[in-house]
């Protein structure tokens, strides 16, 4: 199906991204899923991970989200993220340190988030 889907990513602090794109791939709680124009309407929960924004046959942006929700219609995809930062801005050393701290604790949600942040620093595509 030809055309672009309007993608918006919003964090509590700001509108992170709003633009028409070819596809968005997100870390759903049931696994990664992609959204193209014409997608069936869904509401989905997101796990911590990377949202990959595709346009012009390539990934144009990779944004780490700390979880959230996605609302998808045939023309639009809106992600409400708990936190969102560009993967390029993640400090790999600090992320690894936070992972070690989380592994020493008992908070499973913090551990899941720390693991996803470290994984984001190692992913190139």
N, C-alpha and C positions, 0 to 999 in steps of 0.2 A: 504494500500500500504506500503510495507516494505521499509526501508531505512531511511536515514537522509537527512535533508535539510541543506545546508550551510548557516549559519546566520552571517551577519555582521552588527554591529551597529557602526555608525560613528558620532561623534560630530565635531563641528568646530575645537576643540583643538586636537582631537586624535581618533584613532581607539579604541573604547571601548571594543568590543568583536568580535571575529571571530572564529567560530567553527562549526562543524557539530552537529546538535541537532535533536531531534524527532519532536518538534513542537515549534512555537512561537505564543503567543497571544498578540495582539496589540490593543491600543485604537484608532481605526479609527474614522474619523469625522462622520461616519454614524453608529458608534457602534463598540464594540469590535469584532475582527475577529481573527481566528486562521489560521496558515499556516503550512501545512504538505508537505512532498516531493510529487511531482506530482500536486501541486496546479496550477490552471489556471493562466496565466500571468495577473497581474494587477499593476496599479499604484494607490496608495491611499494616501490621506492626513491623518496625525495623529493629534489627539487632545492631550493636556497635559494629561498624565496618566502613567500607569505602563505597561512596556513590560515584560511579563512573559516568561522565557525561560525554556522549558521542555526537559528533557532527562532522560532516564532510568526510566520512570514512575513517575517522580517527578519534581517539579519546582526547577531548580538548580540556577536560578538567577532572580532577580526582579530589573528592572532598570527604574527609573523615567525619562520620556522624556518630554520636554517642548513643544512638537509638532514637526512636521516635515513631512517627506514623506517616504513611503515604496515602493520599487520596488520588485515585486515577479515574479519569473519564476518557472518552474517545479522543478528545482534543487537548487535554491538560493533565499534568501530573504535579501535585503539590506535596512537598515533603516538609513536615513540621518536625524539626530535629531538636533533641534535648541540648545538643551542642554541635557545632559544625566548624571545622577548620580545614584549610587546604592541606593536603597530604604533604606538600612541599615544606610547609611551616612546622611540621612535627619534628621535634628534637629527638633523634633516635637514641641518644645516650640517656636523656631524661626519661624517655618512654621505657627503656630497659630497666632503669633504676626503679621506676614506679611498678613495673611488673615484679621485680624481686620483692618489693615491699608487700605487694598484694598477695604474692605466693606465701609469704610468712604470716599473713592474717587469715581471718575466717570469712571475710565478706566476699561471697561468690560473685556478686554483681560487679564489684570493683576488680576482681580477678578477670572476669570476662571482658570488661572494658579495657584493662591493661593489656591483655593478650591481643585484642583486636587492634589497639593502637600500635603495638610493636609489629604485628603482621602488616599493617598499612605501610610502615616504613620500609619493608622488604619487597613489597609488590611493585613491579614496574609497569604492568599493563592492566 
